[in-house]
């Protein structure tokens, strides 16, 4: 095995399957940017380039991922990926080069910085009405694709999974019965977690299993490419949700897709925040449902549930309008 191949195999040897998938997809994206014939070829070329050329290549990749926008925020060049996505991919490539340095393969490391973190972002999502329209659009779609897509949207709507978590589900992760559930490997976790779903959600999955292509893949959700059946990719999940949103007539907002997997996640968790408030339960309940390790993230969904900041803003404005 060549040094680059050995390095790559060791670097991708992760206990958490979701982490491994994220690392592999990040490196494959970089390889595609370099137009390399294979991932090992891209790694070998990066290490052989030397520090100046390697840093320049990664910097150009970073710029292409982030893109350029005009004053109105419209993307004019590049891909326009989210800062969090760009930072994740940069971290993966920097980690690979650091591993090569520690192994004595190269005497240098990358010094391409990530983007400043932004803790404040819109967590409202497209809303429950849009989610219901999305479900209805998938439900009336013809053929196995419609059955599969309805099951996928239903699982998203009941659990708020990340798209990579959904794509990573296996047939053995679906548990039927009186209290149906799915077993998920959440981000940053080493063990799968049981997440209950409704009878309606279970029926949607069972309907898909009845028409699922027969193939050797252990995946719960597969693609529908004849002769190439296999696990559906996270990118394909994203594309089918966006396509359903367009078909349902849900438009873009501020130049961004209003409907995509993570937006559905925001909608589900914001609605969960409303349910928690109505029941009088604390943020701990929402933390368990959202599976976030950071309580501040769950608190953000509670704030979005009642639009707390806007409410305070209206109170301040009312005070300003009082007679002197």
C-alpha positions as a Python dict, from the first residue, in 0.01 Angstrom:
ca = {
    (1, 'X'): (0, 0, 0),
    (2, 'X'): (136, 342, -97),
    (3, 'X'): (201, 603, 178),
    (4, 'X'): (-92, 823, 70),
    (5, 'X'): (-330, 527, 63),
    (6, 'X'): (-211, 408, 405),
    (7, 'X'): (-246, 757, 549),
    (8, 'X'): (-597, 791, 408),
    (9, 'X'): (-709, 452, 540),
    (10, 'X'): (-579, 532, 888),
    (11, 'X'): (-732, 880, 890),
    (12, 'X'): (-1075, 753, 785),
    (13, 'X'): (-1072, 471, 1040),
    (14, 'X'): (-1329, 627, 1278),
    (15, 'X'): (-1551, 458, 1532),
    (16, 'X'): (-1848, 679, 1449),
    (17, 'X'): (-1987, 595, 1106),
    (18, 'X'): (-2136, 943, 1064),
    (19, 'X'): (-1797, 1102, 1139),
    (20, 'X'): (-1630, 875, 888),
    (21, 'X'): (-1889, 966, 626),
    (22, 'X'): (-1841, 1339, 691),
    (23, 'X'): (-1463, 1303, 661),
    (24, 'X'): (-1486, 1101, 343),
    (25, 'X'): (-1733, 1339, 177),
    (26, 'X'): (-1517, 1638, 269),
    (27, 'X'): (-1208, 1479, 118),
    (28, 'X'): (-1400, 1370, -192),
    (29, 'X'): (-1518, 1729, -239),
    (30, 'X'): (-1158, 1848, -227),
    (31, 'X'): (-1054, 1576, -473),
    (32, 'X'): (-1332, 1687, -711),
    (33, 'X'): (-1211, 2046, -684),
    (34, 'X'): (-861, 1933, -781),
    (35, 'X'): (-1012, 1718, -1060),
    (36, 'X'): (-815, 1422, -930),
    (37, 'X'): (-893, 1076, -1069),
    (38, 'X'): (-926, 931, -719),
    (39, 'X'): (-910, 1028, -354),
    (40, 'X'): (-566, 868, -296),
    (41, 'X'): (-437, 1056, -601),
    (42, 'X'): (-565, 1385, -459),
    (43, 'X'): (-400, 1316, -123),
    (44, 'X'): (-70, 1216, -283),
    (45, 'X'): (-74, 1528, -502),
    (46, 'X'): (-148, 1756, -206),
    (47, 'X'): (137, 1613, 2),
    (48, 'X'): (382, 1625, -291),
    (49, 'X'): (295, 1985, -374),
    (50, 'X'): (479, 2137, -79),
    (51, 'X'): (359, 2396, 171),
    (52, 'X'): (314, 2703, -55),
    (53, 'X'): (130, 2522, -336),
    (54, 'X'): (-78, 2313, -95),
    (55, 'X'): (-190, 2619, 101),
    (56, 'X'): (-277, 2796, -224),
    (57, 'X'): (-486, 2501, -346),
    (58, 'X'): (-679, 2476, -19),
    (59, 'X'): (-731, 2854, -14),
    (60, 'X'): (-878, 2846, -366),
    (61, 'X'): (-1103, 2557, -261),
    (62, 'X'): (-1217, 2756, 42),
    (63, 'X'): (-1303, 3056, -178),
    (64, 'X'): (-1491, 2837, -425),
    (65, 'X'): (-1694, 2676, -147),
    (66, 'X'): (-1781, 3008, 16),
    (67, 'X'): (-1846, 3196, -307),
    (68, 'X'): (-1890, 3567, -371),
    (69, 'X'): (-2211, 3763, -316),
    (70, 'X'): (-2322, 4109, -427),
    (71, 'X'): (-2454, 4379, -194),
    (72, 'X'): (-2801, 4226, -203),
    (73, 'X'): (-2662, 3893, -87),
    (74, 'X'): (-2712, 3718, -421),
    (75, 'X'): (-2450, 3458, -508),
    (76, 'X'): (-2250, 3575, -810),
    (77, 'X'): (-1966, 3326, -808),
    (78, 'X'): (-1876, 2999, -638),
    (79, 'X'): (-2099, 2758, -451),
    (80, 'X'): (-2225, 2959, -157),
    (81, 'X'): (-2189, 2683, 103),
    (82, 'X'): (-2269, 2761, 466),
    (83, 'X'): (-1974, 2873, 682),
    (84, 'X'): (-2021, 2570, 908),
    (85, 'X'): (-1988, 2337, 607),
    (86, 'X'): (-1679, 2518, 482),
    (87, 'X'): (-1519, 2504, 826),
    (88, 'X'): (-1593, 2133, 863),
    (89, 'X'): (-1429, 2050, 532),
    (90, 'X'): (-1127, 2268, 604),
    (91, 'X'): (-1088, 2100, 943),
    (92, 'X'): (-1090, 1756, 779),
    (93, 'X'): (-823, 1846, 523),
    (94, 'X'): (-607, 2025, 783),
    (95, 'X'): (-636, 1718, 1006),
    (96, 'X'): (-525, 1489, 724),
    (97, 'X'): (-217, 1703, 655),
    (98, 'X'): (-142, 1720, 1028),
    (99, 'X'): (-153, 1340, 1040),
    (100, 'X'): (89, 1326, 749),
    (101, 'X'): (322, 1563, 934),
    (102, 'X'): (311, 1354, 1251),
    (103, 'X'): (381, 1041, 1048),
    (104, 'X'): (695, 1204, 908),
    (105, 'X'): (567, 1211, 550),
    (106, 'X'): (598, 1592, 519),
    (107, 'X'): (775, 1865, 721),
    (108, 'X'): (489, 2119, 706),
    (109, 'X'): (123, 2175, 790),
    (110, 'X'): (-158, 2381, 638),
    (111, 'X'): (-223, 2728, 774),
    (112, 'X'): (-551, 2808, 596),
    (113, 'X'): (-783, 2947, 867),
    (114, 'X'): (-1152, 2872, 897),
    (115, 'X'): (-1429, 3128, 891),
    (116, 'X'): (-1538, 3316, 1205),
    (117, 'X'): (-1813, 3129, 1385),
    (118, 'X'): (-2158, 3281, 1389),
    (119, 'X'): (-2375, 3170, 1679),
    (120, 'X'): (-2680, 3370, 1573),
    (121, 'X'): (-2880, 3224, 1287),
    (122, 'X'): (-3237, 3177, 1180),
    (123, 'X'): (-3373, 2856, 1333),
    (124, 'X'): (-3737, 2902, 1238),
    (125, 'X'): (-3747, 2691, 923),
    (126, 'X'): (-4026, 2709, 664),
    (127, 'X'): (-4301, 2634, 919),
    (128, 'X'): (-4548, 2353, 981),
    (129, 'X'): (-4783, 2456, 699),
    (130, 'X'): (-4497, 2415, 452),
    (131, 'X'): (-4404, 2082, 607),
    (132, 'X'): (-4762, 1957, 568),
    (133, 'X'): (-4764, 2070, 204),
    (134, 'X'): (-4438, 1886, 149),
    (135, 'X'): (-4584, 1566, 293),
    (136, 'X'): (-4896, 1597, 77),
    (137, 'X'): (-4687, 1658, -236),
    (138, 'X'): (-4477, 1348, -167),
    (139, 'X'): (-4786, 1142, -85),
    (140, 'X'): (-4955, 1205, -421),
    (141, 'X'): (-4635, 1143, -621),
    (142, 'X'): (-4647, 830, -834),
    (143, 'X'): (-4441, 512, -810),
    (144, 'X'): (-4180, 385, -565),
    (145, 'X'): (-4010, 727, -559),
    (146, 'X'): (-4325, 885, -419),
    (147, 'X'): (-4361, 614, -154),
    (148, 'X'): (-3996, 646, -54),
    (149, 'X'): (-4001, 1026, -49),
    (150, 'X'): (-4313, 1036, 165),
    (151, 'X'): (-4147, 802, 416),
    (152, 'X'): (-3833, 1017, 417),
    (153, 'X'): (-4023, 1341, 476),
    (154, 'X'): (-4235, 1173, 744),
    (155, 'X'): (-3923, 1054, 928),
    (156, 'X'): (-3775, 1403, 903),
    (157, 'X'): (-4101, 1554, 1032),
    (158, 'X'): (-4121, 1324, 1334),
    (159, 'X'): (-3757, 1314, 1439),
    (160, 'X'): (-3569, 1614, 1296),
    (161, 'X'): (-3282, 1395, 1178),
    (162, 'X'): (-2985, 1535, 994),
    (163, 'X'): (-2976, 1419, 632),
    (164, 'X'): (-2659, 1216, 692),
    (165, 'X'): (-2824, 1049, 990),
    (166, 'X'): (-3123, 959, 772),
    (167, 'X'): (-2906, 836, 485),
    (168, 'X'): (-2711, 624, 733),
    (169, 'X'): (-3017, 431, 855),
    (170, 'X'): (-3005, 54, 796),
    (171, 'X'): (-3293, -189, 759),
    (172, 'X'): (-3208, -325, 1103),
    (173, 'X'): (-3251, 23, 1251),
    (174, 'X'): (-3627, 18, 1192),
    (175, 'X'): (-3821, -134, 1479),
    (176, 'X'): (-4187, -213, 1412),
    (177, 'X'): (-4448, -313, 1670),
    (178, 'X'): (-4675, -138, 1918),
    (179, 'X'): (-4415, 131, 1989),
    (180, 'X'): (-4227, 167, 1658),
    (181, 'X'): (-3890, 335, 1654),
    (182, 'X'): (-3572, 389, 1460),
    (183, 'X'): (-3220, 354, 1593),
    (184, 'X'): (-3000, 645, 1490),
    (185, 'X'): (-2633, 721, 1524),
    (186, 'X'): (-2647, 1089, 1613),
    (187, 'X'): (-2370, 1337, 1546),
    (188, 'X'): (-2086, 1304, 1793),
    (189, 'X'): (-2222, 982, 1947),
    (190, 'X'): (-2063, 638, 1951),
    (191, 'X'): (-2375, 435, 2020),
    (192, 'X'): (-2708, 428, 1843),
    (193, 'X'): (-3006, 587, 2013),
    (194, 'X'): (-3364, 464, 2002),
    (195, 'X'): (-3606, 730, 1877),
    (196, 'X'): (-3976, 647, 1882),
    (197, 'X'): (-4195, 729, 1583),
    (198, 'X'): (-4571, 723, 1538),
    (199, 'X'): (-4778, 446, 1385),
    (200, 'X'): (-4824, 671, 1081),
    (201, 'X'): (-4449, 705, 1046),
    (202, 'X'): (-4404, 330, 1078),
    (203, 'X'): (-4671, 265, 813),
    (204, 'X'): (-4492, 503, 577),
    (205, 'X'): (-4168, 308, 621),
    (206, 'X'): (-4346, -26, 579),
    (207, 'X'): (-4509, 98, 259),
    (208, 'X'): (-4163, 186, 128),
    (209, 'X'): (-4022, -151, 229),
    (210, 'X'): (-4296, -317, 24),
    (211, 'X'): (-4166, -151, -294),
    (212, 'X'): (-3798, -114, -201),
    (213, 'X'): (-3568, -260, -468),
    (214, 'X'): (-3419, -599, -388),
    (215, 'X'): (-3047, -544, -343),
    (216, 'X'): (-2761, -641, -116),
    (217, 'X'): (-2740, -298, 48),
    (218, 'X'): (-2830, -293, 420),
    (219, 'X'): (-2963, 64, 380),
    (220, 'X'): (-3318, 147, 486),
    (221, 'X'): (-3349, 409, 212),
    (222, 'X'): (-3194, 334, -126),
    (223, 'X'): (-3166, 511, -457),
    (224, 'X'): (-3383, 396, -747),
    (225, 'X'): (-3119, 372, -1020),
    (226, 'X'): (-3179, 44, -1210),
    (227, 'X'): (-2880, -188, -1183),
    (228, 'X'): (-2707, 43, -933),
    (229, 'X'): (-2929, 13, -629),
    (230, 'X'): (-2757, 115, -307),
    (231, 'X'): (-2774, 348, -10),
    (232, 'X'): (-2920, 688, -90),
    (233, 'X'): (-2658, 960, -52),
    (234, 'X'): (-2696, 1268, 172),
    (235, 'X'): (-2670, 1482, -142),
    (236, 'X'): (-2958, 1292, -304),
    (237, 'X'): (-3166, 1341, 11),
    (238, 'X'): (-3101, 1715, -8),
    (239, 'X'): (-3191, 1729, -376),
    (240, 'X'): (-3518, 1538, -338),
    (241, 'X'): (-3634, 1762, -49),
    (242, 'X'): (-3554, 2078, -250),
    (243, 'X'): (-3735, 1933, -555),
    (244, 'X'): (-4041, 1850, -344),
    (245, 'X'): (-4040, 2203, -207),
    (246, 'X'): (-4044, 2348, -557),
    (247, 'X'): (-4318, 2108, -664),
    (248, 'X'): (-4522, 2212, -359),
    (249, 'X'): (-4486, 2576, -462),
    (250, 'X'): (-4281, 2679, -158),
    (251, 'X'): (-4064, 2967, -276),
    (252, 'X'): (-3719, 3086, -183),
    (253, 'X'): (-3666, 3345, 91),
    (254, 'X'): (-3384, 3599, 71),
    (255, 'X'): (-3231, 3404, -215),
    (256, 'X'): (-3207, 3085, -12),
    (257, 'X'): (-3393, 2758, -49),
    (258, 'X'): (-3678, 2773, 198),
    (259, 'X'): (-3711, 2395, 200),
    (260, 'X'): (-3413, 2168, 254),
    (261, 'X'): (-3336, 1897, 512),
    (262, 'X'): (-3183, 2122, 775),
    (263, 'X'): (-3466, 2373, 737),
    (264, 'X'): (-3710, 2089, 810),
    (265, 'X'): (-3504, 2009, 1119),
    (266, 'X'): (-3542, 2371, 1233),
    (267, 'X'): (-3918, 2358, 1178),
    (268, 'X'): (-3957, 2034, 1374),
    (269, 'X'): (-3750, 2157, 1668),
    (270, 'X'): (-3920, 2497, 1678),
    (271, 'X'): (-4259, 2322, 1689),
    (272, 'X'): (-4118, 2096, 1961),
    (273, 'X'): (-4022, 2411, 2152),
    (274, 'X'): (-4385, 2527, 2135),
    (275, 'X'): (-4502, 2189, 2264),
    (276, 'X'): (-4256, 2207, 2553),
    (277, 'X'): (-4379, 2555, 2646),
    (278, 'X'): (-4745, 2450, 2629),
    (279, 'X'): (-4682, 2152, 2855),
    (280, 'X'): (-4480, 2352, 3105),
    (281, 'X'): (-4185, 2118, 3077),
    (282, 'X'): (-3831, 2250, 3096),
    (283, 'X'): (-3557, 2286, 2839),
    (284, 'X'): (-3421, 1946, 2946),
    (285, 'X'): (-3712, 1779, 2765),
    (286, 'X'): (-3630, 1966, 2445),
    (287, 'X'): (-3262, 1877, 2477),
    (288, 'X'): (-3355, 1507, 2487),
    (289, 'X'): (-3576, 1540, 2181),
    (290, 'X'): (-3329, 1744, 1974),
    (291, 'X'): (-3034, 1529, 2082),
    (292, 'X'): (-2816, 1839, 2117),
    (293, 'X'): (-2530, 1830, 2365),
    (294, 'X'): (-2529, 2209, 2404),
    (295, 'X'): (-2828, 2342, 2599),
    (296, 'X'): (-2784, 2682, 2433),
    (297, 'X'): (-2888, 2534, 2097),
    (298, 'X'): (-3209, 2393, 2241),
    (299, 'X'): (-3275, 2726, 2414),
    (300, 'X'): (-3257, 2891, 2072),
    (301, 'X'): (-3552, 2678, 1957),
    (302, 'X'): (-3748, 2777, 2268),
    (303, 'X'): (-3681, 3143, 2188),
    (304, 'X'): (-3788, 3092, 1826),
    (305, 'X'): (-4105, 2917, 1940),
    (306, 'X'): (-4250, 3235, 2089),
    (307, 'X'): (-4035, 3486, 1897),
    (308, 'X'): (-3907, 3620, 2229),
    (309, 'X'): (-3673, 3882, 2081),
    (310, 'X'): (-3947, 4029, 1862),
    (311, 'X'): (-4183, 4041, 2160),
    (312, 'X'): (-3928, 4235, 2364),
    (313, 'X'): (-3866, 4464, 2067),
    (314, 'X'): (-4236, 4545, 2048),
    (315, 'X'): (-4239, 4629, 2421),
    (316, 'X'): (-3944, 4865, 2373),
    (317, 'X'): (-4112, 5029, 2075),
    (318, 'X'): (-4431, 5076, 2275),
    (319, 'X'): (-4231, 5249, 2547),
    (320, 'X'): (-4077, 5479, 2289),
    (321, 'X'): (-4421, 5576, 2162),
    (322, 'X'): (-4557, 5677, 2505),
    (323, 'X'): (-4625, 6047, 2557),
    (324, 'X'): (-4342, 6243, 2717),
}
